[in-house]
Amino acid sequence: MSVHYRFYPSLLNVFSRYVRGGNLSAQALIDSINRVPTPTTDAQERGTSFEEAIIKGTNEERFDPEIVRRVRKLLPRPIVDTQVFCQWQIDDVLFYGYVDLIGTFKAVDLKTTGSYQKDRYLFNHQNLYLHALKRKGIRLMEYVITDFNDVYVESYSLTHPIDRQLEEIRLFKAFLEEHRPLITDKKIFVAPGEDPAAQRRG
């Protein structure tokens, strides 16, 4: 089947919030689709800095050494690769993105949050990375999460249901077609005859 759309998980997660009544307007969703720039929040900056500290050791003195130690202890050994590009075709959609790091059998994404609720990533679209990485021998998707007071782990295997994510992808396609004149990010739609992977790193 030919590819007509390119979707990445953070956008699908925003749509999930919209469709589940998560206090997000259609205009705010369209702005996300169109990648309208928004100021980086302190929480986002702290999250990015924490990832850099864990993976590269950059400015790790900013963070509690015990939290850093506990998070690192949960990473795969050896770390095979970092910022790993993933893509998976789902019907006429090319799903793509980057996972923080992979080991020999599991992928790990680092998360920071102000407050953690159990099973927070149960329906996260990043769970689909697992299927994109299957051919690399990856069998487990783990989120290593900190609220900077404690550390939590959520693990999902290839047998974990993804029905809700796949349904949201179908609903998102319908939303895009309904609002197509308002969509200015042309990476979302694949033009006839265009290589679907050509702009994937944009």
C-alpha positions as semicolon CSV with decimal commas, in nm:
position;residue;x (nm);y (nm);z (nm)
1;M;0,000;0,000;0,000
2;S;0,133;0,346;-0,086
3;V;0,196;0,604;0,188
4;H;-0,029;0,911;0,204
5;Y;0,061;1,049;0,548
6;R;0,361;1,092;0,779
7;F;0,288;1,102;1,154
8;Y;0,518;1,129;1,456
9;P;0,424;1,027;1,812
10;S;0,424;1,363;1,992
11;L;0,169;1,493;1,740
12;L;-0,046;1,181;1,774
13;N;-0,031;1,220;2,154
14;V;-0,160;1,578;2,119
15;F;-0,444;1,449;1,900
16;S;-0,516;1,179;2,159
17;R;-0,554;1,454;2,421
18;Y;-0,790;1,643;2,189
19;V;-1,007;1,342;2,101
20;R;-1,025;1,228;2,466
21;G;-1,154;1,567;2,584
22;G;-0,822;1,685;2,724
23;N;-0,898;2,059;2,725
24;L;-0,749;2,130;2,382
25;S;-0,922;2,332;2,109
26;A;-0,930;2,233;1,743
27;Q;-0,727;2,547;1,669
28;A;-0,459;2,451;1,923
29;L;-0,440;2,108;1,761
30;I;-0,409;2,262;1,412
31;D;-0,130;2,488;1,546
32;S;0,050;2,175;1,670
33;I;0,005;2,006;1,332
34;N;0,147;2,316;1,161
35;R;0,436;2,330;1,411
36;V;0,353;2,686;1,511
37;P;0,646;2,782;1,739
38;T;0,571;2,807;2,110
39;P;0,809;2,920;2,383
40;T;0,998;2,639;2,556
41;T;0,870;2,602;2,912
42;D;1,101;2,565;3,211
43;A;0,972;2,208;3,253
44;Q;1,057;2,121;2,890
45;E;1,404;2,273;2,923
46;R;1,465;2,081;3,245
47;G;1,351;1,759;3,078
48;T;1,585;1,809;2,781
49;S;1,875;1,895;3,013
50;F;1,805;1,585;3,222
51;E;1,821;1,361;2,912
52;E;2,154;1,521;2,814
53;A;2,285;1,470;3,168
54;I;2,185;1,103;3,177
55;I;2,302;1,006;2,828
56;K;2,603;1,236;2,777
57;G;2,692;1,347;3,130
58;T;2,633;1,711;3,030
59;N;2,577;1,940;3,334
60;E;2,470;1,644;3,546
61;E;2,555;1,844;3,860
62;R;2,224;2,027;3,803
63;F;2,039;1,717;3,923
64;D;2,020;1,507;4,237
65;P;2,308;1,256;4,205
66;E;2,096;0,980;4,360
67;I;1,821;1,028;4,096
68;V;2,086;1,030;3,821
69;R;2,237;0,709;3,959
70;R;1,900;0,534;3,986
71;V;1,795;0,631;3,632
72;R;2,128;0,520;3,483
73;K;2,099;0,188;3,663
74;L;1,778;0,121;3,467
75;L;1,934;0,180;3,124
76;P;2,025;-0,119;2,908
77;R;2,381;-0,249;2,926
78;P;2,535;-0,217;2,682
79;I;2,371;0,086;2,523
80;V;2,379;-0,008;2,154
81;D;2,274;0,331;2,014
82;T;2,117;0,666;2,113
83;Q;1,862;0,887;1,936
84;V;1,760;0,596;1,716
85;F;1,546;0,677;1,412
86;C;1,241;0,451;1,382
87;Q;0,979;0,416;1,112
88;W;0,691;0,177;1,061
89;Q;0,427;0,173;0,789
90;I;0,072;0,138;0,924
91;D;-0,164;0,103;0,626
92;D;-0,112;0,431;0,433
93;V;0,072;0,607;0,720
94;L;0,449;0,629;0,769
95;F;0,495;0,650;1,146
96;Y;0,839;0,786;1,239
97;G;1,042;0,938;1,521
98;Y;1,341;0,897;1,751
99;V;1,372;0,685;2,063
100;D;1,628;0,795;2,324
101;L;1,833;0,474;2,334
102;I;1,831;0,103;2,263
103;G;2,008;-0,196;2,412
104;T;2,023;-0,545;2,267
105;F;1,656;-0,625;2,340
106;K;1,490;-0,313;2,481
107;A;1,433;0,050;2,388
108;V;1,424;0,318;2,658
109;D;1,270;0,663;2,652
110;L;1,354;0,902;2,935
111;K;1,067;1,108;3,075
112;T;1,045;1,387;3,329
113;T;0,723;1,506;3,490
114;G;0,597;1,736;3,762
115;S;0,378;1,458;3,901
116;Y;0,355;1,095;3,802
117;Q;0,042;0,882;3,772
118;K;0,063;0,504;3,731
119;D;0,026;0,369;3,374
120;R;0,071;0,718;3,233
121;Y;0,218;0,583;2,907
122;L;-0,022;0,292;2,860
123;F;-0,166;0,442;2,540
124;N;0,132;0,656;2,438
125;H;0,199;0,653;2,065
126;Q;0,571;0,602;2,133
127;N;0,474;0,244;2,219
128;L;0,459;0,193;1,842
129;Y;0,838;0,238;1,828
130;L;0,855;-0,118;1,955
131;H;0,704;-0,247;1,631
132;A;0,934;-0,026;1,425
133;L;1,236;-0,170;1,609
134;K;1,129;-0,535;1,605
135;R;1,368;-0,616;1,320
136;K;1,656;-0,489;1,537
137;G;1,568;-0,752;1,798
138;I;1,394;-0,506;2,034
139;R;1,123;-0,679;2,236
140;L;1,052;-0,427;2,514
141;M;0,970;-0,055;2,526
142;E;1,051;0,100;2,863
143;Y;0,982;0,448;2,993
144;V;1,217;0,552;3,272
145;I;1,040;0,840;3,442
146;T;1,136;1,081;3,718
147;D;0,952;1,359;3,898
148;F;1,297;1,448;4,043
149;N;1,193;1,298;4,377
150;D;1,154;0,934;4,271
151;V;1,205;0,709;3,969
152;Y;0,939;0,498;3,796
153;V;0,941;0,244;3,513
154;E;0,670;0,140;3,269
155;S;0,745;-0,161;3,044
156;Y;0,550;-0,265;2,737
157;S;0,613;-0,576;2,527
158;L;0,528;-0,656;2,166
159;T;0,214;-0,834;2,285
160;H;0,080;-0,519;2,455
161;P;-0,242;-0,410;2,276
162;I;-0,210;-0,107;2,046
163;D;-0,574;-0,099;1,928
164;R;-0,641;0,243;2,079
165;Q;-0,336;0,399;1,915
166;L;-0,431;0,250;1,576
167;E;-0,789;0,379;1,613
168;E;-0,656;0,727;1,697
169;I;-0,440;0,718;1,383
170;R;-0,755;0,645;1,178
171;L;-0,941;0,930;1,352
172;F;-0,646;1,165;1,297
173;K;-0,651;1,094;0,922
174;A;-1,021;1,189;0,917
175;F;-0,949;1,509;1,114
176;L;-0,672;1,605;0,869
177;E;-0,893;1,552;0,566
178;E;-1,173;1,754;0,725
179;H;-0,932;2,045;0,795
180;R;-0,700;1,997;0,499
181;P;-0,717;2,361;0,375
182;L;-0,584;2,473;0,716
183;I;-0,284;2,237;0,722
184;T;0,033;2,420;0,619
185;D;0,291;2,157;0,727
186;K;0,330;1,971;0,398
187;K;0,535;1,694;0,560
188;I;0,209;1,550;0,695
189;F;0,078;1,467;0,347
190;V;0,273;1,262;0,094
191;A;0,226;1,391;-0,260
192;P;0,162;1,139;-0,539
193;G;0,493;1,001;-0,666
194;E;0,691;1,150;-0,375
195;D;0,931;0,930;-0,176
196;P;0,751;0,903;0,159
197;A;1,082;0,883;0,347
198;A;1,241;1,178;0,163
199;Q;1,151;1,438;0,422
200;R;1,136;1,213;0,724
201;R;1,418;1,390;0,908
202;G;1,263;1,732;0,873
